[in-house]
Amino acid sequence: MADRAMKIDCVIVNYNDADTVEKLVKKIAGYPCLDGIVLVDNASTDDSWQRLQELAASAGNKVTVIHAEKNGGYGAGNNLGIRYAVERNKATHVLIANPDVFFTESCVLRLARIFQKHPEAGIVTAAIQDKNYKPFQNSWKSQGFIGQLLFMGPLSRRLWKSFLYYSPRYFQGKKAVWVDEVHGSMLMVDTAAFLACGGYDEQIFLYQEEMVLASRMKAAGKRTALLLTESYCHEHSASISKSYQKELERQQLREQSVLYYMKHYLHINPLQERLARLWFQGIRAEIRIFRLAQRAYHPFFFVPKPDRKEHRLPSNVS
């Protein structure tokens, strides 16, 4: 069991994905180490609100559903949930989880133990099991302007991986390591540190939230730890893909978030901003060429996705 001086809540943000949320909640609701589960419905346009209320009623007092007045994005939804967990449930720590992850109770307990042993920790996560990530690749070095550009490009990210990622030797023989940034699909935060540093930047609608959070935590004197003896499973982008079917649309949204980070946290100048925009155009061209080549040389394996109703950004997101 976790130290009872710690009170751990889990916050899960939902947008039109009650099926996935329900599966996760049913798996973790019985974990004694979780004092509460806060479900944030991010102004879904389907029947999620009603379904999550029914889920909470069937799960007893442990599960609470709150409703966001608007879909302000992933960061805004989590900020709302964490503030609720602190104000209503007195949570000292919150496990932030995407609906499309799964983690064991052992993983939660060991994450909590790092906070107990290291008061300087602000963010802690476990190794990730994801078909798109190699073992331990859910941690990255903080990058400046050039590094961010290289990290964005599918080709440049592979060519410069030794510069962008930690060396495998950094993890060898260790149970946990300090890192700069981690994947945001499942992580635990110290709620006092989270709220003191401002939490997620709500000007970012989606993507790069963990990069900004790590930057804010670091400025507040807190560190990020990656636990190597436990892992969690992530069905990569399952929830996002239901809302953003087109790859280029997701790419453009990612570009907006990276450019915001560059302007407000790296404080780039106008020339650097122009270079970044040109670089992004090149990445989009790279994606188009790759997909065209994939169709031309592997038509047998190309199956077009059925048309689905696209999620549209609210009018206040540009």
Protein Blocks (a to p, Z undefined) as FASTA:
>chain_A
ZZfkbccddddddehilkmmmmmmmmmmmpmklmbdcdddehiablmlmmmmmmmmmnoj
mbccdddfbdebjklmmmmmmmmmmmmnopabdcdddfkbccdfklmmmmmmmmmmmmmb
mbdcdddddfkbcehilcccdddfklmmmmmpmklmmmmmmmmpccfklmgopabdcdfb
dcfkbccddfklmmmnopaafkbmgghklmmmmmmmmmnopacdddfkbccdddehklmm
mmmmblklmmmmmmmmmmmmmmmmnopafklmmmmmmmmmmmmmmmmmmmmmmmmmmmml
pccddddddddddfkbZZ
